[in-house]
C-alpha cells in the first residue's frame, strides 16, 4: 500500500505548491465577525413615558375618559369622531396637556391588532410631547392567543 504525496514528473525535482493556505484567513475573518457581533449595540425602538406612581387612594369622582381608537388602516378616532390626521391628534393632545395634571381627563388608546405600530407610536409620542399624564392602553386582550 502506498500513498501518492504529490505529482512525480519522473525527474526527481519537487515542484513548488502554488495554492494559498486560506485557513488562517478564514480564522481571522471569523474572529473579526464575532467581535463585530458582540460590539454592535442592541437596537431598541421604545418610547420612554413618564408614568405617575401608583396610588392607594381611590378617586372621589369618576374621571372624564376620552377613547382614542386606531383602526386597522391607521385612521384615528377620538371618541368615535374620525380625525383627519396627525395634526388633529396633536391639537387634541395639546388641548389635554394644557390642563393641570389633576384636571386632565384619561386618554384610553385602543389600537386594532392589525394596525401598523408606527401609527400607535405616533399617537403615544404626541401625548408625551404635549404633557398628557393620564394615558393607558386598552384592549390588550385581543392579543392573547
DATASUL-V881570 format. One line per field, one symbol per residue. ss: DSSP state (H for helix, E for strand, - for the rest). Layout:
ss=???
This chain:
ss=----------------------HHHHHHHHHHHHHHHHH-------------------------EEEEEE-----EEE--EE---HHHHHHHHHHHH---HHH--EEEEEE-----HHHHHHHHHHHHH-----EEE--HHHH--
